[in-house]
Amino acid sequence: MGQCPSGFAPYQGGCIRTCPTKDQFFLVTENNQPRCVYKPDTKKFVNLTPVSTLPFRGFDKPPPTLEELKTLDPERYSAITQESKRVDDEIAIHIAAIDKESRINAAFKALQEAENARDKAPDAYQQARVNYYTLTKGDSWLEDEKARVTRAEGEPEAQRYLRAFGDAMKQQNIQRQTQDVMQSVKDGVLSLKDDVQYTTKTFQEQIASVKNQINIERRGREHPDEDKPFFKWVDAILNLLIVAGLLFAGLTIWRKLSRPRVVAPPVYVPVAPRVQ
């Protein structure tokens, strides 16, 4: 006849760990297998392994304590303490899971309520969302969520700056092309001005030459020779020279004005492609 240590109960000639009824774990035997089963959810249980009883020391003496057994029977002490720790650890895991499930259910309920009032209290909704997904997906979810929010908020801003930069480059390209055209026109106007000045100067020289010839002819006619028609021929030649000078000056101006101007082609500046 043996006795069981503290925290154990007799079972078929041995001792099994007692179930923590305060946490709703109760002893159930199925197919001759004792186990501590969680009453609200029977899928949560811990199998019990019987250990040998303690030596009986008489009805007037209590069974040896674990500290005494540690010295009297180290092997039996080790078996009892290992079984006790195993059962306690597995039940603690179930209790933690049960507690987490309760907290998840409460967090999910809070998230639903915050979802219904999201427009009025967006901060409360975000906090409820963080609480729920941290419980269900772990602490790493929060870091992933922060990275996602950063990308979601940062990428549109980067796209906006890229579009603004592209538009500025296009505008700069258009302005440069306009400046090139204006410079070409300016160069053409200055060249035309020089041509006109040159043609005008040449025309003035021709007129001056004709005037000199006319003056010479007039001085000669002050003493005409009636017997010889010399001065009549001089008049005709001078008139022809005047007409030829006028035609030459007009032709020179027409050639200068009708000369084609070469305008420099616009310079294309490549624009960085937009990032989609």
C-alpha positions in Angstrom: 0.0 0.0 0.0 1.5 3.3 -1.1 0.8 6.9 -0.9 0.8 9.7 -3.4 2.9 12.9 -3.1 1.3 16.3 -2.9 -0.4 17.3 -6.2 -1.0 13.7 -7.2 -4.0 11.4 -6.8 -4.2 7.6 -6.7 -4.9 5.8 -10.0 -4.8 2.1 -10.6 -2.0 1.4 -8.1 0.0 4.5 -9.1 -0.3 8.2 -8.9 -1.4 10.7 -11.5 -1.2 14.5 -11.5 -4.3 16.2 -10.3 -6.2 18.5 -12.8 -6.5 22.2 -12.0 -10.3 22.4 -11.7 -10.1 26.2 -11.0 -9.0 26.6 -14.7 -11.9 24.3 -15.8 -9.6 21.2 -16.4 -11.2 18.0 -15.2 -10.1 14.4 -15.0 -11.5 12.3 -17.8 -10.6 8.7 -18.7 -10.9 7.5 -22.3 -9.8 4.0 -23.4 -8.0 3.6 -20.1 -6.1 6.8 -20.7 -6.4 9.5 -17.9 -6.3 13.1 -19.1 -7.0 16.6 -17.9 -9.7 18.0 -20.3 -10.7 21.6 -20.7 -14.5 21.6 -20.1 -15.5 24.4 -22.6 -13.5 22.9 -25.4 -12.7 19.1 -25.0 -10.2 19.3 -27.9 -7.8 20.9 -25.4 -6.5 18.3 -23.0 -3.3 16.9 -21.4 -2.6 13.1 -21.1 -1.5 11.9 -17.7 1.3 9.4 -17.1 1.0 7.4 -13.8 4.1 7.4 -11.5 4.9 5.0 -8.7 3.5 5.6 -5.2 5.7 6.6 -2.2 6.7 4.0 0.3 4.1 3.6 3.1 5.5 4.5 6.5 2.5 3.7 8.6 -0.8 5.3 9.4 0.8 7.5 12.1 3.4 9.0 9.8 2.9 11.2 6.7 4.4 10.3 3.4 7.8 11.7 2.7 8.0 15.2 1.2 9.7 15.8 -2.2 12.7 17.3 -0.4 13.0 14.1 1.7 12.4 12.0 -1.3 15.2 13.8 -3.2 17.6 12.3 -0.7 15.8 9.0 0.0 14.9 8.0 -3.5 16.4 10.3 -6.2 15.1 8.2 -9.1 11.5 8.3 -7.9 11.9 12.0 -7.1 13.0 12.7 -10.6 10.1 10.8 -12.2 7.5 12.7 -10.0 9.0 16.2 -10.6 9.3 15.7 -14.4 5.7 14.5 -14.7 4.5 17.3 -12.6 6.4 19.9 -14.6 5.3 18.4 -18.0 1.6 18.5 -17.1 1.8 22.0 -15.6 3.7 23.3 -18.7 1.1 21.8 -21.2 -1.8 23.1 -19.2 -0.2 26.5 -19.1 0.2 26.5 -22.9 -3.5 25.7 -23.2 -4.4 28.4 -20.7 -2.3 30.9 -22.6 -4.0 29.9 -25.9 -7.4 30.1 -24.2 -6.6 33.5 -22.9 -5.3 34.6 -26.3 -8.5 33.3 -28.0 -10.6 35.3 -25.5 -8.5 38.4 -26.2 -8.7 37.9 -29.9 -12.5 37.6 -29.7 -12.7 40.7 -27.6 -10.3 42.5 -30.1 -12.4 41.4 -33.1 -15.5 42.6 -31.5 -13.9 46.0 -30.8 -12.7 46.1 -34.4 -16.2 45.6 -35.7 -17.5 48.3 -33.4 -14.8 50.7 -34.5 -15.4 49.8 -38.2 -19.0 50.9 -37.8 -17.8 54.3 -36.4 -14.8 54.6 -38.6 -15.9 58.0 -40.2 -16.4 59.6 -36.8 -13.4 58.1 -35.0 -10.7 57.0 -37.5 -7.9 56.9 -34.9 -9.9 54.5 -32.7 -10.4 52.3 -35.8 -6.7 52.2 -36.6 -5.9 51.3 -33.0 -8.5 48.5 -32.9 -7.1 47.2 -36.2 -3.5 47.2 -34.9 -4.6 45.4 -31.7 -6.5 42.7 -33.6 -3.9 41.9 -36.2 -1.1 42.0 -33.7 -2.8 39.3 -31.7 -3.6 37.2 -34.8 -0.4 37.7 -36.8 2.2 38.5 -34.2 4.3 41.6 -33.5 6.1 41.4 -36.8 2.8 42.4 -38.5 3.0 45.9 -37.1 6.4 46.5 -38.7 5.1 45.1 -42.0 2.1 47.4 -41.8 4.3 50.4 -41.1 6.4 49.6 -44.2 3.2 49.1 -46.3 1.8 52.5 -45.1 5.1 54.2 -45.9 5.1 52.8 -49.4 1.4 53.6 -49.9 1.9 57.2 -48.8 5.4 57.7 -50.2 5.1 56.3 -53.7 2.3 58.7 -54.9 4.3 61.6 -53.5 7.4 60.4 -55.4 5.3 60.0 -58.6 4.0 63.5 -58.2 7.6 64.9 -58.0 8.7 62.8 -61.0 5.7 64.1 -63.0 6.5 67.7 -61.9 10.2 67.2 -62.9 9.2 65.8 -66.3 6.8 68.7 -67.0 9.5 71.2 -66.0 12.0 69.5 -68.4 9.4 69.6 -71.2 8.8 73.3 -70.5 12.5 74.0 -70.4 12.9 72.2 -73.7 10.1 74.3 -75.3 11.6 77.5 -74.0 15.0 76.5 -75.3 13.5 75.8 -78.7 11.7 79.1 -78.7 14.9 80.9 -77.7 16.8 79.2 -80.5 14.2 80.2 -83.1 14.1 83.8 -81.8 17.9 83.9 -81.9 17.8 82.7 -85.5 15.3 85.3 -86.4 17.4 88.0 -84.6 20.5 86.9 -86.5 18.5 87.0 -89.8 17.2 90.5 -89.1 20.7 91.8 -88.2 22.1 90.2 -91.4 19.2 91.7 -93.5 19.9 95.1 -91.9 23.6 94.8 -92.9 22.6 93.8 -96.4 20.1 96.7 -96.7 22.8 99.2 -95.4 25.3 97.8 -97.9 22.8 98.0 -100.8 21.7 101.5 -99.8 25.3 102.7 -99.6 26.0 101.2 -103.1 22.8 102.8 -104.5 23.8 106.2 -103.0 27.3 105.8 -104.6 25.7 105.1 -107.9 23.4 108.1 -107.6 26.3 110.3 -106.7 28.2 109.0 -109.7 25.2 109.8 -112.0 24.9 113.2 -110.5 28.5 113.9 -111.2 28.0 112.9 -114.8 25.0 115.1 -115.1 26.9 118.1 -113.7 29.7 117.5 -116.1 27.2 117.3 -119.0 25.5 120.5 -117.9 28.7 122.4 -117.8 29.5 121.2 -121.2 26.1 122.3 -122.5 26.7 125.9 -121.4 29.0 126.2 -124.5 27.3 123.9 -127.0 28.7 123.2 -130.4 25.8 123.6 -132.9 27.7 121.9 -135.8 28.2 118.6 -133.8 25.5 116.6 -132.0 28.0 115.4 -129.4 26.1 116.6 -126.3 22.9 114.9 -127.5 24.7 111.6 -127.3 26.0 112.5 -123.9 22.4 113.1 -122.7 21.3 109.7 -124.0 24.3 107.9 -122.4 23.7 109.6 -119.1 20.1 108.7 -119.1 20.9 105.1 -119.8 23.5 105.1 -117.0 20.9 106.5 -114.6 18.4 103.8 -115.6 21.1 101.1 -115.4 22.1 102.3 -111.9 18.6 102.2 -110.7 18.0 98.7 -112.1 21.3 97.5 -110.5 20.4 98.9 -107.1 16.9 97.4 -107.2 18.2 94.0 -108.3 20.7 94.0 -105.5 18.1 94.8 -102.9 15.7 92.1 -104.3 18.5 89.5 -104.2 19.3 90.3 -100.5 15.7 90.2 -99.4 14.9 87.0 -101.3 17.9 85.1 -100.0 16.7 82.0 -97.9 17.5 82.1 -94.1 18.7 78.9 -92.4 17.0 78.4 -89.1 18.7 76.1 -86.6 16.6 73.0 -85.8 15.2 72.8 -82.3 17.3 70.9 -79.8 15.6 67.9 -78.4 16.3 67.3 -74.7 15.3 63.7 -73.5 12.9 63.6 -70.6 13.2 61.0 -67.9 10.4 58.4 -68.3 7.7 58.4 -65.8 7.8 55.8 -63.1 4.6 53.8 -63.1 
